[in-house]
């Protein structure tokens, strides 16, 4: 079930992110105002330094006394929640998921997006969705219709087949054995300062700043 997860080379994704305890807030690969065409600088700053930092701190706090878990890879912790002590299961799911999801999200954004994927990922999207436009519509619908807070994902299975899934809150696709390729945060804190309740507008803008080169690396990892 978790084969795809454990092959995932998480350490190559977010500069400064950690694969195991203790976890540190990763650095952004750009300035806060780089994505202004889609996401304003104040939202990026608060999202990174407040929300992601809080997930990091609470994740560390949950694991601090459980020294037997300190050497485990984060993907193993998140993919196998039933193996965790019951008293920290929720904290790892929520805060560990928040740490991991955001560490994936930041490098998937760029001020110089190519607009569409290329190479193996482009071929896989055409194979599994019919066209890039069909994928975009399906992904956008998943992001727009997710009730409450959560994420929309483009994921791949062990065989490289792509699909679009939703996860609630800070749940990750790892728990179902899927490898994240592209993820979009649709919590209100990710877009509310500029877009308020206009989530579909935020989703459309997201496609202007997707780092498709990074997505391609995620797909091949």
N, C-alpha and C positions, 0 to 999 in steps of 0.2 A: 504493500500500500504506500509506503513512503520512499520507495526507491528513487523516484524522480527528485524528491526533496533533498535527499542526502547526497545526490550527485551535484547539487546546486552550489556553485562556487561563490558563496555569499561574500567572502572576503574581498572579491574584486569589484564589488558594486558601489559601496559608499565609502569614500575616503575618510578614515578615522573611525569607522564603525568597527565593532568588535564581534568576533564569532562566539566568544564565551565570556563569562563573568571575569572581571567587572566590565560593565558596558559604559561607553562614553558617547556623548553626543557627536555624531559625525559632522564633518565640515561640509558646507555647500560648495559645489564646484563653480559657483558664480556669485556675483553680488546680489543683494536683495532686490535691486531695481532692474535686474537683467531681463526679467520676464514681464515687464510692464504691459506689453501687448495683450497679455492674458491675465496676469496676476500682479496686483500692486505690491510695492515694496513693503508697506506696513503689514499687509497680510502675511507675506513671506517671513518677515522678521518675527512676528508674534507666533506664527505657526511653528517656526524652527526653534526659537529660543525659549518659548513658553510651553507650548503643547508637547513638542518632541522631547524637550528637556524633562518635563514632568513624567512622561512615560519612561524615560531612561532612569530617573531617580527612583521611581516606584518599582520598576523591574529589579533594580539592584537591591532595593530594600527587601523585596519578597524572597530573593535568593540568598541574602547575606548569611543567614544561619544554616543554610542547607549546603554545606561544603561539598557534599557528594555530587552536587549538581554543577559545581563551578567549572569543571573541565568539559562539560557537555556542550556540543555545538548548538547554537541557538535554534537551528532548524530541527534538531532532534527533540528539543524541549517543546517546540510549538507543534510538531507533527505528531507527537505522542502524549497528549495531555493526560490520558488515563494512567500513565506511568508516574505522574508527579504526585507528591503528597497532597492529600485533599485540601489541606489548609492554605496552600498557595496556588492551587490549580486555577482559580479565577483570576488572581493577580497576574500570573504568568500569561494566561490567555489574553487578558485585557492590556496589560502594560508591556509584556514581552511582544505581543502582537503589534501594539502601537509603535514600539521601538523598531521592529523589523519592517513593518509596512512603510514607515516614513523613510527608513534608510534605503529602501528600494525606490521610493517615490522621487526623492530629490535628484538623483542622477538621470531620471527619466524625463527631466525638464531641461530645456535649453533655449537660449535666445536666438539660435540659428538652426531652427528645425528644417530638415530636408522636405518636410510635408508628407512624405510617404515612406514606407519601408523599402529596402532593397534586398537583393540577394536571397538567401535561404528563407528568411522570414517572409519576404514578399511572396515568394513562391508558395509557402505553406498557407498564408492567408488566402491566396487565390484558390488553392486546392480545397481548403476546408470551409470557406465562406462563399466562394464563387467569384468575388471581386473585393477590392479594398473598400469600395463604396458600400457593399453589403455588410462587410465587417464593421465599418464605422457606424452604420445605422443600428446594427445589433448591439454594439458596445454602448452607443449613446442612449439607446432605449433602456439598457440594463442600468446605466448610471442614473438616468432620469426617474426611473420607476422604483428604485430601491427605497423602501419605506424607512423613514428615520435616517440614522447615521450609518455609514459603512463605506464600502469600496466596490467599484466595478473592476473586473480583471479580464485581461486576455491571458489565458494559461495554456500550458501544454501538458500532455500526459507522458507516460514512459516511452511511448512510441513516437512522440513528437506531434501528435494530433492536437490541433488548437481548438479551444472553445472559449466562450464568454461566460463568466460566472459572477454572481454577487456574493459578498460576504457582509454580515451585519457587524456593526461596531468596529472592533479591531481584530476580528477573526481573520485568519490567513487561509489561502488555498492549500497550504502545506498539510493541513489536517486530513484532506481528502487525497493526498498524494499528488497534487498538481504543482507544477513549477510556475511561479509568476513570471510573466513576460512584460506586460504593461499593467499598471494599476493606477486608478484615479480615485483620489480621496474625495468623497462627497459629504463628509461632515460639514456642517455649516461654517465652522471656523476656518475652513479652507477657502471660502469664497464670499462670505457674507458682507465684508466691508465694502466690496465693489458691487457685487451682484444681488445682495439682499436675498430675496426669495426666488430669484431667477436662475435656478439651477441649470436649466437647459442652455442658457446663454454661456454659463461658466463651462459647461461640457464642450460646447462648440469652440470656445476659446482655447480649451486644453489642446485641441488638435493642432493649434498653431505653434505649440511649444514642446511637442513630444520629441524626445531625443531618440530617433529611430535607430541610430547606430547603437545606442545603449540597449534598446529593446532587442536588437539583433544579437548582441552579446549574451543577453539573458536567455534568449531562445537556444543558443548553442551551448550554454554553460552545462 
